[in-house]
Amino acid sequence: MAMKETVGSLRAYFGVVGLFNFYSGVMQFGQAKGSLFLQVFSVVMLGLSVAYLFCAFKLPDLLANNLTIVETIIYITLGVNVGIGLLIVLASGQMASISRPIIAIVVALYLLSSVRRLSQEA
């Protein structure tokens, strides 16, 4: 039998990812001195972390009334990770370097399907 996510488990996921991305964004911003690209990427990470934390706190209401906000955040996450993957491949020429963006894309797609399923049940 397949495991089905609950509203509570998705709230926990959004919260953990939001906190992790916030920490990563702050650390990267501190280390990005002189690199405009890394500074912009850090700000994007910080913005996504705030969006994920917002979803963690408001998920039941968002699932029932405004699923498009959650979907948009997940689509932005997908776009950012596809862009990172492409930049890694173009800059290094190595496919092995893109494991993290690929994992993030697969998780985001799973999250998108779980959110849609829970929205229909709400």
C-alpha positions in Angstrom: 0.0 0.0 0.0 1.4 3.4 -1.0 2.1 6.0 1.7 -0.2 9.0 1.5 0.8 12.4 2.8 -1.5 14.2 5.3 -1.9 17.9 5.8 0.2 17.6 9.0 3.1 15.9 7.2 3.0 18.4 4.4 3.0 21.2 6.9 6.0 19.7 8.6 7.7 19.3 5.2 7.1 22.9 4.2 8.4 24.1 7.6 11.6 22.0 7.5 12.3 23.0 3.9 11.6 26.6 4.7 14.0 26.6 7.7 16.7 24.7 5.8 16.5 27.1 2.8 16.5 30.1 5.1 19.7 28.9 6.8 21.3 28.0 3.4 20.4 31.4 2.0 21.8 33.3 4.9 25.0 31.2 4.8 25.4 31.6 1.1 24.8 35.3 1.2 27.5 35.7 3.8 30.0 33.7 1.6 28.9 35.4 -1.7 31.0 38.6 -1.3 31.9 39.9 -4.7 29.7 37.5 -6.7 26.5 39.1 -7.8 25.1 35.8 -9.1 25.5 34.1 -5.7 24.0 37.1 -3.9 20.9 37.0 -6.2 20.6 33.3 -5.8 20.8 33.7 -2.0 18.0 36.3 -2.1 15.9 33.9 -4.2 16.5 31.1 -1.6 15.5 33.5 1.2 12.3 34.4 -0.7 11.4 30.8 -1.3 12.1 29.9 2.4 9.7 32.6 3.5 7.1 31.3 1.0 7.5 27.7 2.3 7.2 28.9 5.9 4.0 30.8 4.9 2.6 27.6 3.4 3.6 25.6 6.6 1.5 28.0 8.7 -1.5 28.4 6.3 -1.6 25.1 4.5 -5.1 23.9 5.6 -6.6 27.2 4.6 -4.6 27.3 1.3 -5.6 23.8 0.4 -9.3 24.6 0.9 -9.5 28.1 -0.6 -6.4 29.0 -2.7 -4.4 26.1 -4.0 -2.8 28.3 -6.7 -0.6 30.0 -4.2 0.9 26.7 -3.1 1.2 25.5 -6.7 2.9 28.7 -7.8 5.5 28.3 -5.0 6.2 24.8 -6.1 6.4 25.8 -9.8 8.9 28.5 -8.8 10.9 25.9 -6.9 10.9 23.6 -10.0 12.0 26.5 -12.2 14.9 27.5 -9.9 16.1 23.9 -9.7 15.9 23.3 -13.4 17.9 26.6 -13.9 20.5 25.5 -11.3 20.8 22.1 -13.0 21.3 23.7 -16.4 23.9 26.2 -15.0 25.8 23.4 -13.3 25.9 21.3 -16.5 26.9 24.3 -18.7 29.6 25.5 -16.2 31.1 22.2 -15.3 30.1 19.9 -18.2 29.6 17.1 -15.7 26.2 15.4 -15.3 27.2 13.9 -11.9 27.1 17.4 -10.4 23.3 17.8 -10.8 22.2 15.2 -8.3 20.9 17.7 -5.8 18.8 19.7 -8.3 17.4 16.5 -9.7 16.4 15.2 -6.2 14.8 18.6 -5.5 12.8 18.4 -8.8 11.5 14.9 -8.0 10.6 15.9 -4.5 8.8 19.0 -5.7 6.8 17.0 -8.3 5.8 14.5 -5.5 4.8 17.5 -3.3 2.8 19.0 -6.1 0.8 15.8 -6.6 0.3 15.4 -2.8 -0.9 19.0 -2.5 -3.4 18.6 -5.4 -4.7 15.3 -3.9 -5.2 16.9 -0.5 -6.9 19.9 -2.0 -9.5 17.7 -3.7 -10.1 15.9 -0.4 -10.5 19.2 1.5 
